[in-house]
């Protein structure tokens, strides 16, 4: 069976940046399961995995436009210090959950702390980065009706 639409795929992967630093890996843990075509992995990787079968491996280079995009300058903005919990020890690099205009959760990273203002970045931490993946395909199977309805892969016993 080959990777394509409506297939559940289990992969082992290692993600590196241009310097060769490992940013993420499934090594030592469970393989990543995803519903192919369900927009659960970056588009450039999903596109390159199509047509592979269990047991195959592939090295994939994903440009920023097919990964997490380019950083949006409007994603960097100031938040009044008073909007943070009084006990919060704010430091550069710390991550908080904010809200977008529709009330949805948005992770933001602190990039600068001023007396009355905290500058945060809502861009994905890998925005603007070229991504280097090594992927080993472990399993390809048909998605169940429940997985297709829910829009994501389930684990053994239909676990979410």
C-alpha positions as CSV (number, residue, x, y, z in Angstrom):
1,X,0.0,0.0,0.0
2,X,1.3,3.4,-0.9
3,X,0.9,6.8,0.9
4,X,-1.9,8.8,-0.6
5,X,-5.2,10.5,0.3
6,X,-7.2,8.9,3.1
7,X,-4.3,6.8,4.3
8,X,-3.0,6.7,7.9
9,X,0.8,6.8,7.9
10,X,3.2,6.1,10.7
11,X,6.7,7.5,10.3
12,X,9.9,7.8,12.2
13,X,11.6,11.1,11.5
14,X,14.4,13.4,12.3
15,X,14.2,17.1,11.6
16,X,17.3,19.2,11.3
17,X,18.0,22.8,10.5
18,X,20.6,24.1,7.9
19,X,23.4,23.8,10.5
20,X,22.6,20.1,11.0
21,X,21.2,20.6,14.5
22,X,18.4,18.2,15.4
23,X,15.3,20.2,16.1
24,X,12.9,17.3,16.6
25,X,12.9,13.5,16.3
26,X,10.7,10.5,17.0
27,X,13.8,8.5,17.9
28,X,13.4,6.9,21.2
29,X,9.6,7.3,21.1
30,X,6.6,6.3,19.2
31,X,6.4,6.9,15.4
32,X,4.4,9.9,14.3
33,X,0.9,8.9,13.0
34,X,-0.9,11.3,10.6
35,X,-3.8,11.3,8.2
36,X,-2.4,11.9,4.7
37,X,-4.2,14.9,3.2
38,X,-5.4,16.1,6.6
39,X,-2.9,19.0,6.8
40,X,-1.3,17.6,9.9
41,X,2.3,17.8,8.7
42,X,3.9,20.6,6.8
43,X,2.8,20.6,3.1
44,X,6.2,20.2,1.6
45,X,6.8,17.0,3.6
46,X,3.4,15.6,3.0
47,X,3.7,16.1,-0.8
48,X,7.1,14.4,-0.9
49,X,5.9,11.3,1.1
50,X,3.1,10.6,-1.4
51,X,3.7,7.4,-3.2
52,X,6.1,5.8,-0.7
53,X,5.4,2.5,1.0
54,X,6.1,0.9,4.4
55,X,9.8,0.1,4.7
56,X,11.0,3.0,2.4
57,X,13.0,6.0,3.6
58,X,13.5,9.5,2.2
59,X,15.4,12.6,2.8
60,X,13.3,15.7,2.2
61,X,14.3,19.4,2.1
62,X,11.3,21.7,2.7
63,X,11.6,25.4,1.8
64,X,10.0,27.9,4.2
65,X,7.1,28.5,1.9
66,X,6.2,24.8,2.1
67,X,7.0,24.5,5.8
68,X,6.0,27.2,8.3
69,X,6.2,30.1,6.0
70,X,8.1,33.3,6.2
71,X,8.0,35.4,9.4
72,X,5.2,37.9,9.4
73,X,6.4,41.3,10.8
74,X,2.9,41.9,12.1
75,X,3.4,38.8,14.3
76,X,5.7,40.8,16.5
77,X,3.9,43.2,18.7
78,X,3.8,44.7,22.2
79,X,1.5,43.5,25.0
80,X,1.1,45.6,28.2
81,X,3.0,44.1,31.1
82,X,-0.3,44.2,33.1
83,X,-1.8,41.6,30.7
84,X,0.5,39.0,32.2
85,X,0.1,37.4,35.6
86,X,1.7,39.6,38.3
87,X,3.8,36.6,39.5
88,X,5.1,35.8,35.9
89,X,8.9,36.0,35.7
90,X,9.1,37.2,32.2
91,X,12.3,36.4,30.2
92,X,13.3,36.3,26.6
93,X,12.4,33.0,25.0
94,X,9.6,32.2,27.4
95,X,6.3,31.0,25.7
96,X,2.8,32.0,26.8
97,X,-0.6,31.3,25.4
98,X,-2.4,34.4,24.0
99,X,-5.6,34.9,22.1
100,X,-6.3,35.9,18.6
101,X,-9.1,38.3,17.5
102,X,-11.5,35.4,17.4
103,X,-10.6,34.1,20.9
104,X,-8.5,31.2,19.6
105,X,-5.3,30.2,21.5
106,X,-2.0,31.5,20.0
107,X,1.4,30.6,21.4
108,X,3.7,33.7,21.7
109,X,7.4,33.9,22.6
110,X,8.8,36.8,24.6
111,X,11.5,38.6,22.6
112,X,12.0,41.7,24.7
113,X,10.9,42.8,28.2
114,X,10.4,46.5,28.9
115,X,9.2,48.2,32.0
116,X,5.5,48.4,30.9
117,X,5.5,46.5,27.7
118,X,6.4,43.0,26.6
119,X,7.4,42.4,23.0
120,X,6.1,39.0,21.8
121,X,6.5,37.0,18.6
122,X,3.4,35.0,17.4
123,X,5.3,33.6,14.4
124,X,6.0,29.8,14.4
125,X,9.6,29.3,15.8
126,X,10.6,27.6,12.5
127,X,9.1,30.3,10.2
128,X,11.7,31.3,7.6
129,X,13.7,28.1,8.2
130,X,14.5,25.5,5.6
131,X,13.7,22.1,7.1
132,X,15.7,18.9,6.6
133,X,13.8,15.7,7.3
134,X,14.9,12.1,7.2
135,X,11.8,9.9,7.2
136,X,11.4,6.1,7.6
137,X,7.9,4.9,6.6
138,X,6.7,2.3,9.2
139,X,3.1,1.7,8.2
140,X,0.6,2.7,5.6
141,X,-3.1,1.7,6.0
142,X,-6.5,2.8,5.0
143,X,-8.1,5.3,7.4
144,X,-11.2,4.2,9.2
145,X,-14.5,6.0,8.7
146,X,-14.1,7.5,12.2
147,X,-10.6,8.8,11.4
148,X,-11.9,10.4,8.2
149,X,-14.8,11.9,10.1
150,X,-12.6,13.3,12.8
151,X,-9.9,14.4,10.4
152,X,-7.0,12.8,12.2
153,X,-5.3,9.4,12.8
154,X,-6.3,7.4,15.9
155,X,-4.0,5.2,17.8
156,X,-4.4,1.5,18.7
157,X,-7.9,0.7,19.8
158,X,-9.2,4.0,18.1
159,X,-7.5,6.1,20.8
160,X,-7.3,9.8,20.1
